[in-house]
């Protein structure tokens, strides 16, 4: 199967790609597309700005270029790979996609994928783009659908008393998070943990379903999925300060410096270490 992987140019996207791409061995991965989109609202409250720093600026803009400047043989010894190293390890082109415009659609058509896997990709596929892959596009959403559609679903799950996070896999249809569902996987919420780490753990939960769906499509048995009950659908846009205040009242940390340092260390080759991170960041 010819497979295109679309994710985000951030730490969560790298974490997911590091686990998905090895699982796709035996298939022809035609590319790794990285959405480069930043919303002005990401600076609207301090917690959103802090998440943008942790997920994007620190790892992707500051750390990854330093790792990519190392000799390839040294960088390849790290357990997890930067986006550039992923491209080298798996012999696939890595492209940054600023917009799904006519140029991107033409590129998608030229790649002629049988299936597209989407996770955390910030751009919406229009009907013409959805029709291009032979079997369609599969999206991984870090929330239970249809009740937790939209942005920052893990945060909403905690603050709205859901009891468990969700990882939903669905076929993409025109719209946002509303195509037929293949599965919803629950993961317990740990209030003693931190939101950043628990969000990262959600996307890889989809990999067994993705692989099974790819195999079924290859055998001519494309699973149709189950239409979502749109009367239960709730779409959330970018959060304001209130959900973050609720998170603090519940006693859950947004992130943990020691856990985050350990996460970033996975991208460093042996013998290279990070200094301790402060508990407060810009």
C-alpha positions as CSV (number, residue, x, y, z in Angstrom):
1,X,0.0,0.0,0.0
2,X,1.1,3.5,-0.8
3,X,0.7,5.6,2.4
4,X,1.1,9.3,3.1
5,X,1.4,10.3,6.7
6,X,0.2,13.8,7.7
7,X,1.0,15.2,11.2
8,X,2.0,18.4,12.8
9,X,5.4,20.1,13.0
10,X,5.5,19.8,16.8
11,X,6.6,17.4,19.5
12,X,3.4,15.4,19.5
13,X,3.7,14.9,15.8
14,X,7.3,13.7,16.2
15,X,6.3,11.3,19.0
16,X,3.5,9.8,16.9
17,X,5.6,9.6,13.7
18,X,8.4,7.8,15.6
19,X,5.9,5.1,16.6
20,X,3.9,4.9,13.4
21,X,6.6,4.8,10.7
22,X,8.3,1.6,12.0
23,X,4.9,-0.1,12.2
24,X,4.4,0.7,8.5
25,X,7.4,-1.4,7.4
26,X,6.4,-3.5,4.4
27,X,4.3,-0.6,3.0
28,X,5.5,2.1,0.7
29,X,5.4,5.4,2.7
30,X,5.4,8.1,0.0
31,X,5.9,11.0,2.3
32,X,5.7,12.7,5.7
33,X,3.8,15.9,5.6
34,X,4.1,18.4,8.5
35,X,1.5,21.1,9.1
36,X,3.1,24.4,9.8
37,X,0.2,26.5,11.1
38,X,0.1,28.7,14.2
39,X,-3.1,30.4,15.3
40,X,-3.0,33.9,16.8
41,X,-5.3,32.6,19.6
42,X,-2.4,30.4,20.8
43,X,-1.1,33.5,22.7
44,X,-4.4,34.5,24.1
45,X,-3.8,33.0,27.6
46,X,-0.5,32.2,29.3
47,X,-1.1,28.4,29.4
48,X,-1.7,28.3,25.6
49,X,1.5,30.3,25.0
50,X,3.4,27.9,27.4
51,X,2.1,24.8,25.5
52,X,3.2,26.4,22.2
53,X,6.7,26.9,23.7
54,X,6.8,23.3,25.0
55,X,5.4,21.6,22.0
56,X,6.9,23.7,19.2
57,X,9.5,26.3,19.9
58,X,11.7,24.5,22.4
59,X,11.9,21.1,20.7
60,X,11.4,21.9,17.0
61,X,12.9,25.3,16.6
62,X,15.7,25.1,19.2
63,X,16.6,21.5,20.0
64,X,16.0,19.6,16.8
65,X,18.2,21.9,14.7
66,X,21.1,21.2,17.1
67,X,20.6,17.5,16.8
68,X,20.3,17.7,13.0
69,X,23.7,19.5,12.9
70,X,25.4,16.4,14.4
71,X,26.9,13.8,12.2
72,X,24.2,11.5,10.9
73,X,25.8,8.4,12.5
74,X,25.6,10.1,15.9
75,X,22.1,11.5,15.6
76,X,20.9,8.1,14.4
77,X,21.8,6.6,17.8
78,X,19.1,8.5,19.6
79,X,16.0,6.3,20.5
80,X,13.6,8.8,18.9
81,X,14.3,10.8,15.8
82,X,13.9,14.4,14.7
83,X,11.8,14.9,11.6
84,X,14.9,15.1,9.5
85,X,16.3,11.9,10.9
86,X,13.0,10.2,10.4
87,X,13.2,11.0,6.7
88,X,16.7,9.5,6.6
89,X,15.9,6.5,8.7
90,X,12.8,5.5,6.6
91,X,14.0,6.9,3.3
92,X,11.0,9.1,2.8
93,X,10.6,12.7,1.8
94,X,9.6,15.1,4.6
95,X,7.7,18.2,3.6
96,X,6.4,21.2,5.5
97,X,2.9,22.1,4.4
98,X,1.9,25.7,5.1
99,X,-1.5,25.4,3.5
100,X,-3.6,22.9,1.6
101,X,-3.7,25.1,-1.5
102,X,-3.8,24.2,-5.2
103,X,0.0,23.4,-5.1
104,X,-0.5,21.0,-2.2
105,X,-3.5,19.3,-3.8
106,X,-1.5,18.8,-7.0
107,X,1.4,17.3,-4.9
108,X,-1.1,15.0,-3.2
109,X,-2.5,13.9,-6.6
110,X,1.1,13.2,-7.9
111,X,1.9,11.1,-4.9
112,X,-1.2,8.9,-5.6
113,X,-1.4,7.4,-2.1
114,X,-3.8,4.5,-1.5
115,X,-4.5,5.8,1.9
116,X,-3.6,8.9,4.0
117,X,-3.1,8.8,7.8
118,X,-3.8,12.1,9.5
119,X,-3.0,12.9,13.1
120,X,-2.8,16.4,14.6
121,X,-2.7,17.9,11.0
122,X,-3.9,21.5,11.3
123,X,-5.2,21.8,7.7
124,X,-8.6,20.7,6.6
125,X,-9.0,18.5,3.5
126,X,-11.6,19.6,1.0
127,X,-13.9,17.2,-0.9
128,X,-11.6,17.2,-3.9
129,X,-8.6,16.3,-1.8
130,X,-10.5,13.6,0.1
131,X,-11.4,12.0,-3.2
132,X,-7.8,11.6,-4.3
133,X,-6.5,8.6,-2.2
134,X,-7.9,5.3,-3.4
135,X,-9.2,4.2,0.0
136,X,-9.6,7.6,1.7
137,X,-8.1,9.4,4.7
138,X,-8.0,8.2,8.3
139,X,-7.9,10.7,11.1
140,X,-6.6,10.1,14.7
141,X,-8.4,12.5,17.1
142,X,-7.4,12.7,20.8
143,X,-10.9,12.7,22.2
144,X,-14.1,10.7,22.3
145,X,-16.2,11.5,19.2
146,X,-18.7,12.9,18.7
147,X,-18.8,14.4,22.2
148,X,-15.3,15.9,22.2
149,X,-14.8,17.2,18.7
150,X,-12.5,20.2,18.0
151,X,-9.5,21.6,19.8
152,X,-7.8,20.6,23.0
153,X,-10.0,17.6,23.6
154,X,-7.8,16.1,26.3
155,X,-8.1,19.3,28.4
156,X,-11.8,19.3,27.9
157,X,-12.1,15.6,29.0
158,X,-10.4,16.4,32.3
159,X,-12.1,19.6,33.1
160,X,-15.6,18.4,32.1
161,X,-15.4,15.2,34.2
162,X,-15.2,12.7,31.4
163,X,-13.4,10.1,33.6
164,X,-11.3,8.9,30.6
165,X,-9.4,10.3,27.7
166,X,-10.4,9.0,24.3
167,X,-8.6,8.2,21.0
168,X,-10.9,8.1,18.0
169,X,-10.1,6.8,14.6
170,X,-12.4,7.9,11.8
171,X,-12.6,8.3,8.0
172,X,-12.3,11.9,7.0
173,X,-15.3,13.5,5.4
174,X,-15.8,17.2,4.5
175,X,-16.2,19.0,7.8
176,X,-14.3,18.7,11.1
177,X,-14.1,15.4,13.1
178,X,-17.4,14.1,11.8
179,X,-16.6,11.2,9.5
180,X,-17.6,7.6,10.1
181,X,-16.0,6.1,13.3
182,X,-13.8,3.0,13.2
183,X,-13.0,2.9,16.9
184,X,-12.9,4.9,20.1
185,X,-10.2,3.8,22.6
186,X,-10.4,4.9,26.3
187,X,-7.4,5.7,28.5
188,X,-8.0,6.5,32.2
189,X,-7.3,10.0,33.3
190,X,-4.6,10.3,36.0
191,X,-5.1,13.5,37.9
192,X,-1.7,12.9,39.6
193,X,0.0,13.0,36.2
194,X,0.4,15.9,33.8
195,X,-1.7,16.8,30.8
196,X,1.1,17.1,28.3
197,X,2.4,13.5,28.7
198,X,-1.1,12.0,28.8
199,X,-2.0,13.8,25.6
200,X,1.1,12.4,23.9
201,X,0.1,8.9,24.9
202,X,-3.2,9.1,23.1
203,X,-2.1,9.2,19.4
204,X,-0.2,5.9,19.4
205,X,-3.2,4.1,20.7
206,X,-4.6,4.3,17.2
207,X,-1.8,2.4,15.5
208,X,-3.3,-1.2,15.8
209,X,-6.6,0.1,14.3
210,X,-4.7,1.9,11.5
211,X,-2.7,-1.2,10.6
212,X,-5.8,-3.4,10.7
213,X,-7.7,-0.9,8.4
214,X,-4.8,-0.7,6.0
215,X,-4.6,-4.5,5.8
216,X,-8.4,-4.7,5.2
217,X,-8.3,-2.2,2.5
218,X,-5.4,-4.0,0.8
219,X,-7.5,-7.2,0.9
220,X,-10.5,-5.4,-0.7
221,X,-12.5,-5.1,2.5
222,X,-12.5,-1.4,3.3
223,X,-14.3,-1.0,6.7
224,X,-17.1,1.6,6.2
225,X,-17.1,2.7,9.8
226,X,-20.1,3.8,11.9
227,X,-21.8,7.2,11.2
228,X,-21.4,9.5,14.2
229,X,-24.5,10.5,16.1
230,X,-24.3,14.2,15.3
231,X,-27.0,15.0,17.9
232,X,-24.3,14.2,20.5
233,X,-21.7,16.2,18.8
234,X,-20.0,19.1,20.7
235,X,-17.4,21.1,19.0
236,X,-14.9,23.1,21.1
237,X,-12.8,25.9,19.7
238,X,-9.6,27.3,21.3
239,X,-10.0,27.4,25.1
240,X,-9.9,30.5,27.1
241,X,-8.5,30.8,30.7
242,X,-11.4,29.0,32.3
243,X,-10.5,25.3,31.5
244,X,-6.9,25.9,32.6
245,X,-8.2,27.3,35.9
246,X,-10.4,24.2,36.2
247,X,-7.4,22.0,35.5
248,X,-5.5,23.6,38.4
249,X,-8.4,23.2,40.7
250,X,-8.5,19.5,40.0
251,X,-4.8,19.3,40.9
252,X,-3.5,18.2,37.5
253,X,-0.3,19.8,36.2
254,X,-0.2,21.2,32.7
255,X,3.3,19.7,32.4
256,X,6.1,18.4,34.6
257,X,9.8,19.6,34.2
258,X,11.3,16.2,35.0
259,X,9.0,14.2,32.8
260,X,9.4,16.7,29.9
261,X,13.2,16.6,30.2
262,X,13.1,12.8,30.1
263,X,10.8,13.0,27.0
264,X,13.2,15.4,25.2
265,X,16.2,13.2,26.2
266,X,14.8,10.5,23.9
267,X,15.8,12.6,21.0
268,X,19.4,12.9,22.1
269,X,22.2,10.5,21.2
270,X,24.0,8.7,24.0
271,X,26.4,11.0,25.9
272,X,24.4,14.2,25.3
273,X,22.3,15.6,28.1
274,X,19.9,18.5,28.7
275,X,20.3,20.8,31.6
276,X,17.4,20.7,34.1
277,X,14.4,22.7,33.0
278,X,12.8,25.3,35.2
279,X,9.3,24.8,36.5
280,X,8.1,28.1,34.8
281,X,8.7,28.8,31.2
282,X,7.9,31.8,28.9
